[in-house]
């Protein structure tokens, strides 16, 4: 017996206006330091039902640790919200998930959020996710990632009970997304679709979302990069990214994410950039056991980028986008990188992505992939 879990998804023009129809009395709006200074939080506030109250938590970092995520928890408990609204990229939405969980269950810690524990949430509140990037998939997933600063690694939390009740996909929320973030988050979404498609936990539903999500992203992303304000193309990439999020959330990540999390946590690199460095290498590594499935995805790539292999097509696309193809190109010094190599191996080996990756990878294989990633391949 298996389950496919998804939030109620509201998408398209003026999707944000749906908030006014919800029975929101008090909402905690969770966003990041960058968006706090924009009109985005105010747009969300204005979309709430008349007479509702809101509390903005707007100091989330790009790679928040648990202390940063929970800094305002006492104030939130005093406020007594009935809704949490995560507005932003993955860090903001993941923080909203964790705050929602800890508000509901003050007797637990974040490390109690596992698929094996019945948390009994939604006694006091509900959860909404409004992504302002197109790629993390957090609005559709039952995972949350936090950075453990002292250990220089990321911890992956997961529980089906922290999946948002509603995901609002409004193209107006991503129309002004800067080019660098557009590229990084799209690379993350492409990685979600590809890793979900070959995961050991894949299923017919996740397969369908991987294929359609990848089709929408690949068909519209070059146009978005050339014409950033094209709403139709933005909407296609935004929806495709959420489809990829639905896929991996219901089939799980793989080795590219395990390695990407390790690299990003240690060297403070954007998540999309790190998984993009490893994706072609991991596709090559996995190809002996799932080459037929990769071939089906390769056929979805536009002819301008399509190579004989999926790894080659991914490299062609990322190169055309200007994405770093090696750790060196991402700006990490050789001496610093290799001095921390064994810590990277250790961190990656603890990821859940190893269990669901289609090909087994031990410390020897992880070390080899990390070594190859520094100087690139192909």
N, C-alpha and C positions, 0 to 999 in steps of 0.2 A: 504494500500500500504506500502511495506517495501523495504529496500535496503540492499544488501550485498556488503560491500566495502572491497577492498583488493588492495595492491600495485601489481605492476608487480614483480614477484618473480623469481630471477635467482638463481639456486641451483646446487650443485654438485661440483666435482673437477674443479678447475680453474675458478670458478664462478667470482672471483674478476677481472679476465681479461676482463670482459664485460665492465668495466668502460671505457676502451680505445675506445669503439665504441660510447660513448655518446658525445654530443657536449659541452663538458665542457671547458669553457674559464678560469674562476676563481672559485676555490672551497675553501670553509671554511671547514676544517676537525676538527670535535669536538670530543675530547676524554678525558679520565680521567688521573689523576695524575700517576696512576700505569702504564697504557699502554704507556704514554708519554715516559717512559724510556726504552721501548722495541722497537723491530724492526717493530711493527705493523703499526704505522703511516707512516713509510717509505715505507712499502709494498703498502699501499694505494696510496701514492704519486707516486710511480713507476708505478702503474697500470693506472694512469690518461693519457689522450691523450697527445701525444708529443706536447710541446709548451705551455701547460696549466700552470697556476700559482696556488699556494695553500698557504693558511694561516692556521696554526695549532692553535687551541684553546685547550690547553692540561692541564688545571688545574681544571677539574671538580672533586668535591668530591663525595664520595659514596652516600651521602644524601644531595645534593646541595639545597641551598635556592635561592630565586630569584636574590639576589644581586650577588651571585657567578655565576649563570647561565648567567647573562647579563653584567658581568664586562667588556667584550671586545666588547660590541655592537658598540661603537663609532668607534673603529678600523675596525670593520667589515663593517660599512657603508662607511668608507673611501676606503676600499678595493674594494667595489662594486662587490660582487660575483654573479655568476649566478647559483651556486649549493651549497647546504649545505650537508655535509656527516657526519652523526653520526656514530662513530666507538667505540664500547665497549658494556657495559651492558645498562640497562634501563636508568641509570642516564645520560649517554652521549647521548643516542638517544633522550631522552626526552628534554635535553638541546638543541640539534640540532633543534628539533621541535619548541621550544619556540623562539630561535634565528631567525629561518626562518620566523616565524609568525611576530615577532616584526620588523624585517628588512623589510618585505613586508608592514606592517601597523604600521609605527611609531606613528600614531595618536591614537592608541589603547593601552590598557594595557592587560596583560595576562588574566585578569579576564573577558575580553570580549570574550575569546575563549569558546563559548558554542555552543551546537548543534542548538540553536535557532537563531543564528546570522550569516548572510551571510558575511563572511570576505573578499571575493574577492581576494584571494591569487593567487600566481603564475603569477603575472604581471612582476616580475623581476627575479625570481629564481625557482629552483626545489629542491627536497629533496630526499636524499638517506640514507638508514639505513643499516649498516653492523654490525650485532651482533657478539660479541666475547664471548658471553655466550649463553647457550641454556635454555631459560626459561622465560625471562621477557615478550616476545611477543611484545615489544614496536615497533619493526620493522614492525609489521603488524597492529598496532592499531591506533585509532584516539584519543588516550588519552595521557596525560603527567602529571606526578606527581612532585610537588615541595614541599620542606619542609619549613614550616613557623616556623622559629627558635624561635621567641618570644612566640608563642602560643604552641610550642612543638606538632605540628600536621602536617599532610600532606594535601595538597590541590590537588584535582583531577580536571584537566582541560580536556575538551573534545570538539572536533570539527572535523567533517569529512574532513575538509580542511587541517588538519595537518597530515593526514596519509601520509607516505612516497610515493613518486612516484615509487621508486624501493627498494626492499629488496634483499640484496645479501647474500645468505646462502652458504658460502664456508667452508667446513670442516677444511681446513687449518687454519682458524681463531679461531677454538676452540680446536684443537688437543692438545694444551699444557695447557688447562684450569686446574687449580689446583683442587684437589679432593674436597676441601671444597666448592668452588664455583660451581663445577659440581653438587654437592648434593643440595645446596641451590637453585640454579636456576632451577634444575629439579623439586624440590618440588613446586616451584612457577608455573611451567608449568602444573604439575599434578592438582594443585588447579584451574588454569584457565580452564582446560578441564572439571573438575567436576562441578565448579560453573557455567560455561557457559551452561552446559547440563541441568541444572535445573532452570536457570534464568526465570523470568517472561517474558522476551523478547526473549526467545529461538525461534528458527525457524528451518526448515529442513536443511538449509545450515550449521548453527552453530552446529546442532546435529552431522552432518556427520564429521565435522572437529574435534569436541570433541572426537568422538569415534575413528577415525583413528589416531589422534594425541596421544591419550592415549595408543592405541595399540602399536604404534611405540616406545613411551617412555618406557613403561613397558617391552616391549620385548627386548630392547637393553640396558637400563640403568644398570642393574646388570653387564652386560658384559663390559660396559665402565668403571665402577668402578674397575673391576678386571683387565682390559686391556685398560688403558687410551689412548694408541696410535692407537687403532683399528679404522681406518678411516671409515669403513662401519658402525660400531655401532655408532660412533660419529655423522655421517651424519644422521642416523636414528633418534637419539635423537634431533639433531638440527632441522630437518624438522618437527618432531613431536611437538616440542616446538612452532614452528611458526604456525603450524596448531591449537594448543591450543590457541595461541594468536589471530588467525583469529576468532576462536569461541567466545571467551569472548569479543573481540572488537565489534562483531556484535550481541551480546546478553547481555553483561555486567556482571560485577562481582557480588559477593554476600556477605554474612555476614562474611565469613572467611577473605576476603580482608578488609572489614570495620574494623574489630577488629585488623587485622594484621597491617594495616596502623597506627592505633592509638598506638599500642604497639611499633612499630618500630620507630616512630617519637619521642616518649617520652624517650625511653631507648637506642636509637641508635643501634638497632639490625638489622641484615640483613633481608631484606624483605622476602626471601624464608623461613628463619627460623621462622619468626613470623606467616606467614599464615599457615605454616605446623603445628604449635602448635594448631591453632584453627580449622583446617580443620576437624579432626575427631569429635570434639565436635559439630561443625556446621552441619555435616552430620547427626549426631544423632538427633540434634534439628529439622532439616528439614524433617527427614524420615517419620513422620506421613502424610506429604502432597505430598511427591514425592518418596516414597519407591520403587515403581515399576521402576522408571528411575534409581535409584541408583543400583538396582539389575542387570540391564543390564550392567552398568559399572563394577560392581563387577565381572562379568563373564570374563572381559578382564584381570583381574589380574592373573599372573602365579600361578600355584597350590602351589608353595612354600610359597606364601604369602596370598593366598585367604582364607578368613574366611567366616562365615555365613553371615556377613553384610559387607557393603562397609567400614564403619567406622573401623571395625576390620581389614580388609585387608590393609587399609591405615596405621593403626598403625603398623601392622606387617612389612610392607615395610619400613616405616620410621625408625622403631627400628633397622631393619637389616642394614640400611644405616648409623646408628649412629646419626640420627637427634634428637635434643632435643624434648621431648614430652610434657614438661611443661615449664612454665615461670621460675620456680625455676631452672630447669636444664639448661636454657639459661643464668643463671648467675645473675638474678635480685633478690635483697634482698627482703625478705618478707615485712619488715617495709616500705621500699621505695616504693614498688609496691602498697601496700594497702593505703599508704598515698596519692597516686595519682589516686586511683581507680575512683573517681567521674570525674576527668578530662578525663580519658580514656573512660568512659561511654559517656561523652559529645562529645568527638572527634569522636568516632565511630558512634554516633547517627546522625552526620552530613554527613556521607558518602552516596554517591549515591547507594552503594551496598545494603542499606536497602530497597530501592524502588524496586529493581529487585530480591531480595532474595525471594524464593518461599513461605516462611512463615514469617508472620509479627513478628517483634521484637521491643519492646519498651525498655525504660530504665531499666525496671525490668529484662527483659530477657537478655539484654546486661550485666547488672551487674552480673547476675548469671553465664553467660558464662565466663566472665572475672575472677570471683572468682574461678570457677572450674578449669580454665586453669592454675592457679598458682600451684596447687598441683597435677594436672593431673587427669586422669580418665582412668581406664582400665589397 
